[in-house]
Amino acid sequence: MGSALTVSPDPADPQSLRSDGEPASIGYLGEFRRGHVLFVVYAIPLDQGRYPNRPAHFLIDCFDPVGPGEVCRFTIDPTDTPDWRGSWRGDEWCPWILERARALIADPGS
């Protein structure tokens, strides 16, 4: 069916946006895939946090043929509960996604 889906953190690429509309070059840490879905992890600057008492530190987006969609926001604190979005709440992939995202945060070059 077409070429493999990829995300370019290049700000010159107009197709490269996060689910929140910001350029994918802001906070890009890396990506991983499972099946046909590409997951991308971003570090979110504190001034872009959505919660006044608990700013988001990381964002996981998924990219499929429809475009970017927010999967989850979470902090680095392992006791903090991730904020899963929409149909991702309770999905069987959630623990795997979070494990892979935390590995990218620990070693962005991996």
C-alpha positions as CSV (number, residue, x, y, z in Angstrom):
1,M,0.0,0.0,0.0
2,G,2.3,3.1,-0.1
3,S,5.4,4.0,1.9
4,A,6.0,3.4,5.5
5,L,4.6,6.1,7.8
6,T,7.3,8.2,9.5
7,V,7.4,11.5,11.4
8,S,9.9,14.1,10.6
9,P,10.9,16.5,13.4
10,D,12.0,18.9,10.7
11,P,10.2,22.2,11.2
12,A,10.3,22.9,7.5
13,D,8.0,19.9,6.9
14,P,4.4,21.2,7.0
15,Q,3.1,17.7,7.6
16,S,5.1,17.5,10.9
17,L,2.7,18.6,13.7
18,R,2.0,17.1,17.1
19,S,-1.6,16.3,18.0
20,D,-1.7,19.7,19.9
21,G,-0.8,21.6,16.8
22,E,2.7,22.4,17.8
23,P,5.6,21.6,15.4
24,A,6.9,18.1,15.8
25,S,10.4,19.6,16.2
26,I,9.5,20.9,19.7
27,G,10.4,18.4,22.3
28,Y,10.8,15.4,19.9
29,L,12.5,12.5,21.8
30,G,11.9,9.6,19.4
31,E,9.5,7.1,18.1
32,F,8.5,3.4,18.0
33,R,5.9,1.4,16.3
34,R,3.6,-1.5,16.9
35,G,1.8,-2.9,13.9
36,H,0.7,-0.1,11.6
37,V,0.8,2.5,14.3
38,L,3.7,4.9,14.9
39,F,4.1,6.3,18.4
40,V,6.1,9.5,19.0
41,V,7.2,10.8,22.3
42,Y,7.7,14.5,23.0
43,A,8.9,16.5,26.1
44,I,6.5,19.3,26.7
45,P,7.9,22.5,28.1
46,L,6.3,23.5,31.5
47,D,4.7,26.6,29.9
48,Q,2.7,24.4,27.6
49,G,1.2,22.2,30.4
50,R,-2.6,21.9,30.3
51,Y,-3.1,21.5,34.0
52,P,-2.4,24.5,36.3
53,N,-1.5,22.4,39.3
54,R,0.2,19.6,37.5
55,P,1.9,20.5,34.2
56,A,2.3,17.7,31.6
57,H,5.9,16.8,31.0
58,F,5.6,14.3,28.2
59,L,3.2,13.6,25.3
60,I,2.7,10.5,23.4
61,D,1.1,10.8,20.0
62,C,0.1,8.1,17.6
63,F,0.2,8.5,13.8
64,D,-1.8,6.3,11.6
65,P,-3.2,7.0,8.1
66,V,-5.7,9.5,9.7
67,G,-3.0,11.7,11.2
68,P,-1.7,12.5,14.7
69,G,-3.8,11.7,17.7
70,E,-3.0,12.1,21.4
71,V,-2.5,8.9,23.3
72,C,-1.4,10.1,26.7
73,R,0.3,12.8,28.8
74,F,2.4,11.9,31.8
75,T,5.1,13.0,34.1
76,I,8.4,11.2,34.9
77,D,7.2,10.4,38.4
78,P,6.4,6.7,38.3
79,T,3.7,7.2,41.1
80,D,1.8,9.6,38.9
81,T,-1.1,8.2,36.9
82,P,-0.8,8.8,33.1
83,D,-3.7,10.7,31.5
84,W,-4.8,8.3,28.7
85,R,-7.0,9.9,26.0
86,G,-10.2,8.6,24.6
87,S,-10.2,5.0,23.4
88,W,-6.7,4.5,24.7
89,R,-8.1,4.4,28.3
90,G,-7.8,0.8,29.4
91,D,-6.3,-0.4,26.1
92,E,-4.2,-3.5,26.4
93,W,-1.3,-1.8,24.7
94,C,-1.1,1.0,27.4
95,P,1.6,-0.7,29.6
96,W,3.7,-1.5,26.6
97,I,3.4,2.0,25.2
98,L,4.3,3.6,28.5
99,E,7.3,1.3,29.0
100,R,8.6,2.1,25.5
101,A,8.1,5.9,26.1
102,R,9.9,5.8,29.4
103,A,12.8,3.9,27.7
104,L,13.0,6.7,25.1
105,I,13.0,9.4,27.8
106,A,15.8,7.5,29.7
107,D,17.9,7.2,26.4
108,P,16.6,9.4,23.6
109,G,19.1,8.0,21.2
110,S,17.8,4.5,21.5
